[in-house]
Amino acid sequence: MRTRNRILTPLATSVLLLGLAACGESGSSGTGGGADADGSEGTATAGESCAPVPGDQLTVLEDDQQLQNADNIIPAVNAAAATANPALVPVLDAVSVELTTDELIQMNAAVDLQRQNPADVAASWIAENVDTATLEQGSGPIAVGGANFTESTILANIYAGVLSAAGFDASVREVGNRELYLQALRTGDIQVFPEYLATVTEALEGDEANVVASGDVQQTVEALTPLAEGAGLVFGQPAEAADQNAFAVTQAFADEYGVTTLSELAEVCSSGLVLGGPEECPDRPFCQPGLEETYALEFESFRELDAGGPLTKAALQQGEISLGLVFSSDGALAQ
C-alpha cells in the first residue's frame, strides 16, 4: 500500500483501502453501446447509454482538460548540497528528460507483479535510457531518500544509480512520511528525494485553503520555486512521468465506445455511467464533482470502493463500474 499522500483534495488525503460498500446500484441499464442496427458491433454515437464493459486490461482516459493537479516526478535537492556540488541537479535532470509515465508503469509492474528487485529494475532503466558517459561529473557522498512504497524505491535507486555513474558516492536510504523526509532534506540528513510536483508544492505552501498547484506543469513549478527557496531546497526539472489521480475504464469499454479522453466519454455517453472510488469521491473537487463540472459527465450511480486499490480495479474488470479512480502510474495498467 502506498504511504505518500494523494490529491483527492487540494492538499492530498492519505490513501486508505476502504471497505466495499455499495452507494448505488452498479450499472445495469443502457444499451451496451456498441451494437449497430444490424446487431454488429461498432463505435457508439453521441447520446448513447453506456453500460460497463468487463475486461482484464485497464486503460486511463486522458484528463484533457487538466482536472487533476500536475504531480510529475521532480527531483528535490538540499540547497546547500546543490551549491557545493554543481553537477548534482544536472545529473538528476538527465533522468527527468527521459522518464515517461508509460515507463514508470512498466517498472512498477516489474516489481509489484513480476517480483523483480527494485534496484535491478532501476539499473535496467538507466542502461536503456541514460548515456552515463555524457553526465557531468561530481564527487562525495550523497544520500538519496526513498519512501516505503514501490515507485519511490525504484526512483530513489534510479537517482542513486545515475549519481554513482557521475562519480558521486550515492546510497539509498528509506525514510518515513513527507513531514519526516522534508525535514531531513532541509537539514541535509539526506540530500536528494524523488518528489511529486503538485503534492510537494502544496505541502510546502501549507495552507489547505490556498491552492497554489494546478494542472499546468510550468505554472506549478513557478509556484514551487519561491516556496523551495524559503525551505532551503531546490528542485530539478519535472519529468513527463506523473503519478496522480486518474480515471480508468477497461480497454474493452474504451474500444466499444471509441473513447480515449474524458471529454470523449462525456460526448459519447449520456447515461448509464457508474463511477467507482473512495467514499469521499462524491464530495471532493478532484473526483465526482470535478468530473461533472469540468467534463459535464453524468453518472447513473456511485459505487463506494477504494482509492486506486484492488477493489476499484476488480470492479472495473468485472463490469460492475464504468469508470474508476486509479493512479496514473499503477503497474496494473501495464499492457
N, C-alpha and C positions, 0 to 999 in steps of 0.2 A: 504493500500500500504506500502511496506517495505521502511524504511528510511535508512537502512545501505547500504554501497557500495558493489557492486558485482564485481566478477572477469570476466569481459569481456576483460579487458586488464591486463597486469602485475600488474598495480595498478587499482583497481576496479573503474568502472564508475558508477555513480548513476543510480539506476533503474528508468526508465521512462516508462510510459504506452504510447506508440507511436500510432499514428493514423493508421488505417488499410488502407494499400495501396499495391496493387499487384505489385511486381517487377519481375514477371514471371508468366507464366501460372501454375495453380495448376495441379498436376499430373493427366493426363487423359489417358496417353499412358501406355502400358505394358499389360502383360497377366493377371495381378491379381495374379500371383504367384502360388498359391497352388493347381491348378487343375491338376490331373493326366490325362493320356491319355484316360482313360475311363470316364472322366468327374467327378470323385470323388475328394474330397479334400485331399490334402496331403502336406507334407513339401516341400518347394521349394528346388531346387538343385542349385549348383553354376552357376552363369551366368544368373539368372532369371531377368526379368524386373519386378520390384516390385512396383506396384501401391499402393497408400494409401488405408488403410482399416479403415472405420469408426468404432467407438465403444465408449461406455461411459467410460470404465475403462482405465486409462493410466498407463504405466509402464516405468521405467527408464532403458535404456540399460547400462550395466556396462561399465565404462570407463577403460577397462582392460589394456590400455597402458599409463594411467596416463596423459592424455592431460590436465586435469584441475589441478590447484594447490590444495593442501590439506587444505581445510577450515574446519577442525574438530573443534568441540566445545572445548574450553580450558578456564579454569578459570584464569583471570588476577587479580593480587592482589598487593596492595600498599606494597612496600618492607618493610617499617618501621612497618606497621601493621603486616606483616608476621613474622617479627623478634620479635615483642612484644607479639605475640600470636602464639606460636609454633604449636598449633593444627589447625590453620586456613587452611593452604594448604592441610594437610592430610584429613580433613573433606570434602573439595571440591573435592579432588581426589576420594573420595568414590562415588561421583556422576559420575565422568568420567569413572570409572571402569564398571559401569552398563549401561550407556546411549548409545543406538544404534540409527541409523538413522531411522529404522522402528518405534521405539517408539516415536521419535521426530515427524515423520509424523502423527502418531495416535494422539498425543497430539495437534498438530496444527489443525488437523481435528476436534477434540473435541471442540476447541474454535471457529475456523472460520466457521465450517459447522454446528456443533450441538449447538453452542451458549452457551457452558459451561463457567463457570468462570475460568480464568487462575489460580488463587490461588487454587481452588478446584482441577483442573486437576493436578497441581504440587503436591499437598498433596497426591493425589491418587497414583501418580507415586512413591513418596517416600515410602509410606506404602507398595507398592508391590515389591520394588526393593532394598531398603536400610535397613539394620539391624541397626537401630539407637542406639541400646543398645551397640554396639561394637565401636561406634565412639569415637575418642579421645575427651576429654573434654576441654572446654575453657570458657572464660567469657568476659564480657564487650560488649559495643555497636559496631555493625558492620553494615554499610550501604552498601547494595548491589544495584548497579545501573542496570537499565534496559532501553533499548531504546524503542521508541514508535512503536513497532510492535509486533505481537502476540508471535512469537517464543522467542524473547528476554525477554518479560514479563514472559512467562512460566519458562524460565531458571532462571531468577532472583528469582522467587518465589521458585523454587527448591533449589537453593543455600541458600536462606534465611531460608527455612524450615529445611534443614539438619544442618545448623549452629545453629538454635534455639534448635534443638534436642540435639546438642552437648553442650548446656549451654550458648551460646552467646545470646546477646540481639540483634537479627538481624531484620533489616527492609529493605523494598524495596523502592527505590527512582527512579522515572522516570527521565531520563536525556536526553540531546539533542544528537547532532551528534557526530561522533568519535572525532573530534577536541576538543569538549567541555568535553566529558567524559574521554578522556585520560588525559586531564589536571586535571580534578577532581580526577582521580586516583593518578596522580603524587603528587598532593598537599595533598592527604589524605582526601579530602572532601567526597569522597566515598572510600571504602576500597576494594571492590570486584566488578568485572564485568564479565559476560559471553561473551567471545570473540570468534573470528574465526581465526584459526591459521595462514593461509597464508595471510589473509587480514591485520591482525594486524602486522604481520612481515613486510609487505611492507609499511604499514603506519609509523611504527617506523623507518624503513630504510630511507624512504623519497625521494629517487631518482628514478623517474619513469624510467630512462634509465638503472638502475642497478637492475635487478630482482634477488632477493635472495630466494624467496619462490619457491617451486616446488611441484610436485605431490607426493613426498616422505615425509611422516609424520616426520620421525626421522631427516632427513636432514633439514627440515624446522624448527623443534624445535631447532636444533643446530645453525641455522642461527638466530633464535629469541633470544636465551639466552643472548648473549653479548649486543644486542640491548636493551633488557629489563633491564639489569643491568645499562646501561647508562641512562635509563629513570626513574630509581627509582622504577622499577616494578619487580615482579617475576611472573612466570606462573606455574600452576599446570600441571597435566598430561592431555594430549589430550584424548578426548573420541573417541570411534569408530564413534559416531554420527557426521555427517558432513552436512553442508548446503552450497552447492556450485553449480556452473553451472552444468547442466546435460542435457542429451538429451533423450527425451521420444518418445515412439510410443504408439499406442493403444495396449491393450492386445490382441485384435483380430489380429492386424498386427503381433505381436510377435508370436502368435500361428500359424498363417497361414504360415509364412515364417521360423518358427523354430529358432528364434534369441533371445538371451538374452544379448549379448555383442555387442559393436560397431565393434569389429573385425569380429564377425559372420555376422553382417549386411553387411560389405564390401565383405565378401566371397560369400554370397548368392545373393546379389542384385547388378547386374552390370549396371542397368539403371532404369529409372522410378522414382527415389527418388526425393521428393520435400522437401526442408528444409524450416522451418519457424522460425523467430526470429526477433530481433530488427534491425533497419536499418543499424547499424554499423557491424552486423554479417559478411557480406561478406569481410570485411577488417580487422577483428580482429583475432589475432593468436589463441585465445581460442575458436573461433567459426568456421565459414566455412573453412578458410584456414587451421586451425589446424586439422579439420576432414579430409580434403583432403590430407594433408601432413602426418599426423600420421597414419591414417587408410586407406589411398588410396580410400576413398569414392568418388563416382562420383554423382553429382546432376544434374538432368534434369533442375531444376529451383530453385529459391529462392523466398519465399513469405515474404514480409515485414510485420511484426506484432508487437509484444511487447516482452519485456524481462521477460519471465516466467509468463506473466499475462494472463488474461481471453481470449484475442484474440487468442493467441497461443494455449491454451488448447482447445478452441472451434474449432479451425481449425483442430486440431488433431482428435477430437471426430467426426467431421462432414466429415472426409475423404478428406479434402482439402490439407493437407500436410502429408508427411510420418513421418518426424522427426522434433521435435520442441524443442527449448531451454526452459527448465524449471529450477526450483530449487530443489535440491535433497531431501529436507525435506518438500516440499509443501504438505499441508493437502489434496489437490486434488488427491494425489497418494495413499491415504488410500484404502486398499482393503475392 
